[in-house]
């Protein structure tokens, strides 16, 4: 992607979370190939990016995701597809509160 010497700037990030999972306290097991974290299978593969699609309805999200994938299908492979929904009832909308707080602190 043209990052040049960026790899030298943050070797821990480039190495990935899996490499440090045992030191971070993740559950898992030691094997003859080293420590294998007890993660869901798709996350044990190398993931280079994330596409997050949000919308007001599942149909709108699916349409937007299909549009994005149609443009990128020659360049990417899907490692996992996880659907999330807002919390129901009196808790609806509360998950965004933490997100907004984090944005505020970063700005």
C-alpha positions as CSV (number, residue, x, y, z in Angstrom):
1,X,0.0,0.0,0.0
2,X,3.0,2.3,-0.2
3,X,3.8,2.8,3.4
4,X,7.5,2.5,2.8
5,X,9.4,2.7,6.1
6,X,6.2,2.7,8.2
7,X,7.0,-0.8,9.3
8,X,10.0,0.5,11.2
9,X,7.9,3.0,13.1
10,X,5.6,0.6,15.0
11,X,6.9,-2.9,15.0
12,X,4.4,-4.0,17.7
13,X,1.4,-2.9,15.6
14,X,2.8,-4.5,12.5
15,X,3.5,-7.7,14.4
16,X,-0.2,-8.0,15.2
17,X,-2.2,-8.6,18.4
18,X,-2.0,-12.4,18.0
19,X,1.8,-12.3,18.6
20,X,1.3,-10.7,22.0
21,X,-2.0,-12.4,22.9
22,X,-0.5,-14.6,25.7
23,X,1.3,-11.6,27.3
24,X,-2.0,-9.6,27.1
25,X,-3.7,-12.4,29.1
26,X,-5.8,-14.0,26.4
27,X,-7.0,-17.5,27.0
28,X,-5.5,-20.2,24.8
29,X,-3.1,-23.1,24.7
30,X,0.6,-23.7,24.0
31,X,1.3,-25.9,21.1
32,X,4.5,-27.0,19.3
33,X,4.1,-24.0,17.1
34,X,3.7,-21.6,20.0
35,X,0.8,-20.0,21.8
36,X,-2.6,-20.2,20.0
37,X,-5.2,-17.8,21.5
38,X,-8.8,-19.1,22.0
39,X,-10.2,-16.7,19.4
40,X,-13.0,-17.3,17.0
41,X,-11.5,-19.0,13.9
42,X,-11.7,-16.0,11.5
43,X,-9.6,-13.9,13.8
44,X,-6.8,-16.4,13.9
45,X,-6.0,-15.5,10.3
46,X,-4.1,-12.4,9.2
47,X,-6.5,-9.5,8.9
48,X,-5.2,-6.4,7.2
49,X,-8.3,-4.2,7.3
50,X,-11.9,-3.7,8.5
51,X,-14.9,-2.4,6.7
52,X,-17.6,-1.1,9.0
53,X,-21.0,-0.4,7.4
54,X,-23.8,1.1,9.4
55,X,-27.3,2.3,8.6
56,X,-30.8,2.7,9.8
57,X,-32.1,-0.7,8.5
58,X,-30.5,-4.1,7.8
59,X,-31.6,-3.7,4.2
60,X,-29.8,-0.4,3.8
61,X,-26.6,-1.9,5.4
62,X,-26.8,-4.9,3.1
63,X,-27.2,-2.7,0.0
64,X,-24.2,-0.5,1.0
65,X,-22.1,-3.5,1.8
66,X,-22.9,-5.2,-1.5
67,X,-21.9,-2.0,-3.3
68,X,-18.6,-1.7,-1.5
69,X,-17.8,-5.4,-2.0
70,X,-18.7,-5.2,-5.7
71,X,-16.0,-2.5,-6.1
72,X,-13.4,-4.2,-4.0
73,X,-14.0,-7.9,-4.7
74,X,-10.9,-8.2,-6.9
75,X,-8.7,-6.9,-4.1
76,X,-10.0,-8.3,-0.8
77,X,-11.2,-11.6,0.8
78,X,-13.8,-11.6,3.5
79,X,-12.4,-13.2,6.7
80,X,-15.6,-12.6,8.8
81,X,-19.0,-11.0,8.6
82,X,-20.5,-10.0,11.9
83,X,-23.9,-8.3,12.1
84,X,-24.6,-6.0,15.1
85,X,-27.9,-4.5,16.1
86,X,-28.8,-1.7,18.4
87,X,-30.0,-2.7,21.9
88,X,-33.8,-3.0,22.2
89,X,-36.3,-1.3,24.4
90,X,-35.1,1.2,27.1
91,X,-31.5,0.4,26.3
92,X,-31.8,1.4,22.6
93,X,-29.1,4.0,21.7
94,X,-27.0,3.5,24.8
95,X,-24.2,1.7,22.9
96,X,-23.5,4.9,21.0
97,X,-22.9,6.9,24.2
98,X,-19.5,5.3,24.8
99,X,-18.6,5.8,21.2
100,X,-19.5,9.5,21.5
101,X,-17.5,9.9,24.7
102,X,-14.4,8.3,23.1
103,X,-14.7,10.6,20.1
104,X,-15.0,13.6,22.4
105,X,-11.8,12.6,24.2
106,X,-9.9,12.1,21.0
107,X,-10.9,15.5,19.6
